[in-house]
């Protein structure tokens, strides 16, 4: 069983950048497809990004495409979400998630993921 801990959130201004990290422990990190989701107050959890086991394949949600980049360092058991050109509507709690099956388009949904972190708050002021 893998444990996930997100970090790197904070309060920034519109147009700024942030890099979130998700550190994994307790499992074989390189065998997991990883996802990033976010949830704003009163809204459903929304897909942001997903990355394959090797990092060769990524998927992005429409609202973040071109601004966010997912990457991973399997030697460090960590997945990252680089967020550029942040907007107030990016304000949310950001969660990472892990799943042992190979990355597919289904990983743009919540259901494939077995493990979730506790989340990190990102607040973007206008």
Residue, then its C-alpha position, 0 to 999 in steps of 0.5 A: x500500500x502506498x502513502x502519498x503526501x502533497x506539498x508546495x501549495x500556497x497563496x500566490x497572485x494571478x500569473x504566478x507559478x507554483x510547483x506541487x510535489x507528491x512524495x510516495x512511500x510504502x510501495x513500488x512507485x515506478x509501478x503506479x500511474x499517477x494523477x493530479x486532481x483538484x477540488x474547489x469549495x462547493x464543486x466536484x473533484x476535477x481532473x488536472x493531470x495524469x502521468x504514466x509509470x515512466x513519465x512518457x505519457x501525460x494527460x491534461x484537463x482542458x482547463x489546465x492544458x498548456x499551463x500545467x505540466x506533470x512530471x515524475x522522478x522515480x528515483x525520488x518517488x515523487x511526482x510533480x505538477x508545475x503550474x504556470x500562469x495561475x488564475x483565480x479559478x485555479x484556487x482549490x485543494x490539489x490531490x495526487x492519486x496513484x493506481x497500479x494499472x497502466x495509464x489510460x484515458x480512464x485515468x482522467x476520472x476518479x475511479x481507477x485510483x486506489x490511493x489518495x493524498x491528503x491534499x494541499x491548498x492552492x489559492x490564487x488572488x486576483 
